[in-house]
Amino acid sequence: MPSKMLQFITLPQVMPDKRTPGERKADFDEIYRPFDDSRAASQASRCEQCGIPFCQIHCPVANNIPDWLMLTAAGRLEEAYGLSSATNNFPEICGRICPQDRLCEGSCVLEQSGHRNVTIGAVEKYITDTAWEKGWVRPPRPLAEKAQSVGIIGSGPAGLAAADQLRTLGYQVHVYERQDRAGGLLIYGIPGFKLDKAVVERRTRLLAEGGVVFHLGFEVGRDASLEELRQRHDAVLIATGVYKARPLEVAGAELDGVHAALDYLIASNKAGLGDSVPAYADGTLNAAGKAVVVIGGGDTAMDCVRTAIRQGAKSVKCLYRRDRANMPGSQREVAHAEEEGVEFVWQAAPEAVLGKGRAQTVRCVKMHLGTADASGRQVPTPVEGSAFEVKADLVIKALGFDPEDVPALFGSPDLAVSRWGTVGVDAVSQSTSLPGVFAAGDIARGASLVVWAIRDGRAAAAAIHDFIQGRAVGAQAS
C-alpha cells in the first residue's frame, strides 16, 4: 500500500468504476462502485501536499483535505475519518453529491498543471463508508447534559448539521419537520442514483440514538407558531430551505403537463421509498413513455433529466439558454446525462408551451450570447427568426427556487426578510430580527449547495451556543 505522497508523477488519475449507461438506466442505484482499499490509497498518494492547499481553501467547510489524503495513503483510515468528520458532519454525503469539479477538485494544483486532479470526492466517500462499516461512526455523546433546549425548524443539511453540533455540546435538541421523514432535500429532492436514501436514513437514526428528538409531520404555523416554539426553547433555528419554484413566464405555462422540478422529483423519490403517490401512479408526474423537455441548466435540471431516463421516457431533452461552458450545473453531471441518452439543446429558450388543454410542444428560440453583465456572464439574447418546436408531453421547469413567505407561514410578522424574501440574518451571528431566533442554510443564503448549508448549520450552532451561554447577543438583522 503506498504511503509516500506526490505519486502523481507515476500514477494516473483513476476514478471508481462506473456502471455502464445501460445498467444505470434500469434502476435508481448509485452509479459508482466503491473504491477498493488499494486503489483508494494509491489515488490519495497522488496528492502534492501543497504549501497553500487550494482544495481546502475552496471547500466551504474548510476540510483538511491534504492531511486526510496523506492518512488514507498510509492506511490510517480511522484517523483520516476523525480528521474528515471534524469539519464536516456528513462527509459521506458530500463525497457523493458535492460538485467537486467546481470546488476542491477544480482547484487542485494538479488539475491546473495538466496531471489531472486528485479524486478527492471519491476518497472522501471511501473513508466515511469504511468508517461506517468498521463502527467508527458514533452518535453524538455530550460530556455533560445541559438543561437548555434548542428548537430547529427543518431537517435538511443545515438543520441536521446544527442538531449534531448542538447535541454534542449537550443541549436538548428538538427538530421539527413537516414531512414524514427527516432529511429534507437529501431525502426528497436528490435522486437515489446520486445519494442512496439509506445513507441519509442511517445518519438521522444516529442523531436520534444520540438524543436528538425528531417531530415529524409537524408544520410550524399549523401545529405551533414560531412564537410558541420560542416559548418552548431557549433558542430557535430556522433551517427550512427554499422550495417555491420560480415561474415559467411564457404563454401556455399553465397547461396540463407542465410541472415544477421539485414536485416531479419528490413524487419520484417518494415512489422509490415505497409511498403511495397518486400523481406518480396515474402518470401525471411519471415520465414513462413520454417526450420530456426540462428547462434549466443547474443541478436540479440534471436530476430531472436523469430521473426521466430511468422512468422510461421516450425522449429527454434539456433546454438551456446559454452554452455548455456557461452552465451553472456540474459538468460531471452533464457528462453522466449525455452517457445515459439525454439530448442537450444549447443556447435555446422557450417562447411558449403549445397544446389543446395540455402540453404537446414547446416553441423555442435560439439565443445569442452577447456582452457580459455585471456578474461577468454573457447575456443571452433571442436570434430573430430562429423559432423552432420541440415535442413535449411532459415539461419540467427547473429554473431555480425562491423562499416561501416565512413570516406569514409561521405567524410571525415581525420576522424581517431581505429584499429577496430570505430570512434576514446578521452576517456574523446568523441571528434574525427576533431575539433568540437564528436562520441557516438556503432560507437565509438563498438556493445553494448542500455543503454551504452544512457550513451555515455549524456556524449557527456555534452562535446559538454563544447566545445561550450569554457570551453574545443576537444582532438585529439588516
Rosetta blueprint (number, residue, H / E / L):
1 M L
2 P L
3 S L
4 K L
5 M L
6 L L
7 Q H
8 F H
9 I H
10 T L
11 L L
12 P L
13 Q L
14 V L
15 M L
16 P L
17 D L
18 K E
19 R L
20 T L
21 P H
22 G H
23 E H
24 R H
25 K L
26 A L
27 D L
28 F L
29 D L
30 E L
31 I L
32 Y E
33 R L
34 P L
35 F L
36 D L
37 D H
38 S H
39 R H
40 A H
41 A H
42 S H
43 Q H
44 A H
45 S L
46 R L
47 C L
48 E L
49 Q L
50 C L
51 G L
52 I L
53 P L
54 F H
55 C H
56 Q H
57 I H
58 H L
59 C L
60 P L
61 V L
62 A L
63 N L
64 N L
65 I H
66 P H
67 D H
68 W H
69 L H
70 M H
71 L H
72 T H
73 A H
74 A L
75 G L
76 R L
77 L H
78 E H
79 E H
80 A H
81 Y H
82 G H
83 L H
84 S H
85 S H
86 A H
87 T H
88 N L
89 N L
90 F L
91 P H
92 E H
93 I H
94 C H
95 G H
96 R H
97 I H
98 C L
99 P L
100 Q H
101 D H
102 R H
103 L L
104 C L
105 E H
106 G H
107 S H
108 C L
109 V H
110 L H
111 E H
112 Q H
113 S H
114 G L
115 H L
116 R L
117 N L
118 V L
119 T L
120 I H
121 G H
122 A H
123 V H
124 E H
125 K H
126 Y H
127 I H
128 T H
129 D H
130 T H
131 A H
132 W H
133 E H
134 K H
135 G L
136 W L
137 V L
138 R L
139 P L
140 P L
141 R L
142 P L
143 L L
144 A L
145 E L
146 K L
147 A L
148 Q L
149 S E
150 V E
151 G E
152 I E
153 I E
154 G L
155 S L
156 G L
157 P H
158 A H
159 G H
160 L H
161 A H
162 A H
163 A H
164 D H
165 Q H
166 L H
167 R H
168 T H
169 L L
170 G L
171 Y L
172 Q E
173 V E
174 H E
175 V E
176 Y E
177 E E
178 R L
179 Q L
180 D L
181 R L
182 A L
183 G L
184 G L
185 L H
186 L H
187 I H
188 Y H
189 G L
190 I L
191 P L
192 G L
193 F L
194 K L
195 L L
196 D L
197 K H
198 A H
199 V H
200 V H
201 E H
202 R H
203 R H
204 T H
205 R H
206 L H
207 L H
208 A H
209 E H
210 G L
211 G L
212 V L
213 V E
214 F E
215 H E
216 L E
217 G L
218 F L
219 E L
220 V E
221 G L
222 R L
223 D L
224 A E
225 S L
226 L H
227 E H
228 E H
229 L H
230 R H
231 Q H
232 R H
233 H L
234 D L
235 A E
236 V E
237 L E
238 I E
239 A L
240 T L
241 G L
242 V L
243 Y L
244 K E
245 A E
246 R L
247 P L
248 L L
249 E L
250 V L
251 A E
252 G L
253 A L
254 E L
255 L L
256 D E
257 G L
258 V E
259 H E
260 A E
261 A H
262 L H
263 D H
264 Y H
265 L H
266 I H
267 A H
268 S H
269 N H
270 K H
271 A H
272 G H
273 L L
274 G L
275 D L
276 S L
277 V L
278 P H
279 A H
280 Y H
281 A H
282 D L
283 G L
284 T L
285 L L
286 N L
287 A L
288 A L
289 G L
290 K L
291 A E
292 V E
293 V E
294 V E
295 I E
296 G L
297 G L
298 G L
299 D H
300 T H
301 A H
302 M H
303 D H
304 C H
305 V H
306 R H
307 T H
308 A H
309 I H
310 R H
311 Q L
312 G L
313 A L
314 K L
315 S E
316 V E
317 K E
318 C E
319 L E
320 Y E
321 R L
322 R L
323 D L
324 R H
325 A H
326 N H
327 M L
328 P L
329 G L
330 S L
331 Q H
332 R H
333 E H
334 V H
335 A H
336 H H
337 A H
338 E H
339 E H
340 E L
341 G L
342 V L
343 E E
344 F E
345 V E
346 W E
347 Q L
348 A E
349 A E
350 P E
351 E E
352 A E
353 V E
354 L E
355 G L
356 K L
357 G L
358 R E
359 A L
360 Q L
361 T E
362 V E
363 R E
364 C E
365 V E
366 K E
367 M E
368 H E
369 L E
370 G E
371 T E
372 A E
373 D L
374 A L
375 S L
376 G L
377 R L
378 Q E
379 V E
380 P E
381 T E
382 P E
383 V L
384 E L
385 G L
386 S L
387 A L
388 F E
389 E E
390 V E
391 K E
392 A L
393 D L
394 L E
395 V E
396 I E
397 K E
398 A L
399 L L
400 G L
401 F E
402 D E
403 P L
404 E L
405 D L
406 V H
407 P H
408 A H
409 L H
410 F L
411 G L
412 S L
413 P L
414 D L
415 L L
416 A L
417 V E
418 S L
419 R L
420 W L
421 G L
422 T L
423 V E
424 G L
425 V L
426 D L
427 A L
428 V L
429 S L
430 Q L
431 S E
432 T L
433 S L
434 L L
435 P L
436 G L
437 V E
438 F E
439 A E
440 A L
441 G L
442 D H
443 I H
444 A H
445 R H
446 G L
447 A L
448 S L
449 L L
450 V H
451 V H
452 W H
453 A H
454 I H
455 R H
456 D H
457 G H
458 R H
459 A H
460 A H
461 A H
462 A H
463 A H
464 I H
465 H H
466 D H
467 F H
468 I H
469 Q H
470 G L
471 R L
472 A L
473 V L
474 G L
475 A L
476 Q L
477 A L
478 S L
